[in-house]
Amino acid sequence: QIERFTCPLPGLPEGFDGYKIVQLSDLHGHEYGEGNEELLALVREQKPDLIVVTGDVIDQEGQMEMIPALAKGLAAIAPSYYVTGNHEWSLGTGAVKELKNVLFQCGVRPLSNQFEVLERNGSQMVLAGVDDPNGYADQMTPEALFAQIGQQTPGLFTLLLAHRNDRFGEYADAGYDFVMSGHGHGGIVRLPFLGCLVGTNRHFFPKWTSGIYTVGDSTLFVSRGLGNNTVPFKGFRIFNRPELAVVTLKS
C-alpha cells in the first residue's frame, strides 16, 4: 500500500517546505511486475523530489538481475540515492561492490559514509548516508561523518539515510536532524491500534518500527518496507502490508 506522511521538522530550511521523498526499503529481491514496472509506476505517480533506497534491496546473488531495470526506472523519475542494509553485506564485500557499481552506472547514487548538499528554492541541506554496520570493520562511524559534515558545511540541516532503525539513539546523539530507515519491517505481527507486537528480532513490543518518532531534537522515519527476507528463512507479515512510503517535509 502507499502510505503518505507529513513530517514536521524543526530547523528544516524554508526552501524545503513541501519537499516530497519516496522511500523504498527492504525489497529483498521482490518484484512488483516484470522489471518492477508496477512499483515504478506507483513511484512515478507520486511525483517525488527525491527517491531514497534504504537497504536490503536483495539478499540472494541471483536477485542482482533485477537491479538495472529498477535503478534506471527510479533515476528517470527523480534524483535517487541508496545505502546498504545488513542483507547485502551478508553476500560478501564483492557482491556489495558489484551492487553499488551497477546502481551507480544506472543512475542511483550510493552513499557510503558520504554526504552531498542539496539545494531547493534558495535553501540548502545535507543528504548523508551510512553503510550498514555489517560492512567494513574500519569504516567511518556515523559520529565521525557528522563531524566531517559540521567542518565542511557548518550549520546546515542534516538528513541521514541509515538502514537500521534500532540505532536511532546513536544517530540522535550524533546530532543528525532527520533520519530515514528501514530494517524493522514494521515488525512481523502488528495489532490494530496497538502497533507492533513482535519485531524482526523476535522481541515483544519493539520501538521505532513504523512511522515518525522523535528523540531530543532528532526525528526518525521508519518504513515498513516492500518485501520479506528470503534468507536465512522466508519472512512473513501479519496485519502489516508492504509499504511504499511517501514523506512530505514541513518546516
Salt bridges, closest charged atoms under 4 A:
GLU3 OE2 - ARG224 NH1 3.48
ASP17 OD2 - LYS250 NZ 3.49
ASP26 OD1 - HIS28 NE2 3.69
ASP26 OD1 - HIS163 NE2 3.91
ASP26 OD1 - HIS185 NE2 3.18
ASP56 OD2 - HIS28 NE2 3.60
ASP56 OD2 - HIS163 NE2 3.17
ASP59 OD2 - HIS28 ND1 2.74
ASP59 OD2 - HIS87 ND1 3.62
GLU116 OE2 - ARG109 NH1 2.03
ASP131 OD2 - LYS100 NZ 3.10
ASP132 OD1 - ARG164 NE 2.82
GLU170 OE1 - ARG167 NH1 3.95
GLU243 OE2 - ARG224 NH1 3.13
